[in-house]
């Protein structure tokens, strides 16, 4: 039977995942999400079935710090997968508490599933290389000289940076951290959505993404608090710095050729101290 949303379903955010076929709120108060076939590699960051496997396995249903919404049903058909989950009211959560939640989640005693995302940054940098790299970034007039030099050095040393990340402890990671995906509360835990890129990643991976999304200062004082409150590994700070630097530069380089580039270059400028630290 072909899938089709019912007339009384209210469309919600469409999301940006490659396998996202739409999200709706039913009259009964359930959220319906449609997944359409896409990337077939279970280790690729955009593996199309991963969100359904997260729901079916319950792997992050009760994890500390960060957890999934409650799923009611997972329905598979010849054309895709339909997820039915609880509706979660948005709750404002400040950046520090989000960081604490991520640090606690990274310490969750999980076993890595065979369908978890791997080598996300390495795969994305390969895409950046195929597009010509960051060669155009240091030429931007709005960038100060220290940032230009740091970007040039980071590109030259990108393989060493990836190797350093690979040597860090691997921890559970949501994989797509930004405020739209971290907007619910269940007691002291944050309810996260869109688990398409869930997997095990270098320590600090999610914190690096958060630093880009909400201008989280990755200073020593914050990390002292995180390490104390979440019993986190000190390697998380280095992993967060490298993840944020590589990701922010990649996004800024990508945006230069887009008709609507957004604020990626501005975010890169704001992260100048972090980029400099990454290559230091």
Secondary structure, 3 states (H helix, E strand, C coil): CCCCCCCCCEECCCCCCCCEEEEEECCCCEEEEEEECCECCCCCCCECCHHHHHHHHCCCCCCCCEEECCEEEEEEECCEEEEEEECCCCCCCCHHHHHHHHHHHHCCCCCCCCCCECCHHHHHHHHHHHCCCCCCHHHCCCCCHHHHHHHHHHHHCHHHHHHHHHCCCEEEECCCCCHHHEEEEECCEEEECCCCCCEEEECCHHHHHHHHHHCCCCCHHHHHHHHHHHCCCCHHHHHHHHHHHHHHHHHHHHHCCCCCCCCHHHHHHHCHHHHHHHHC
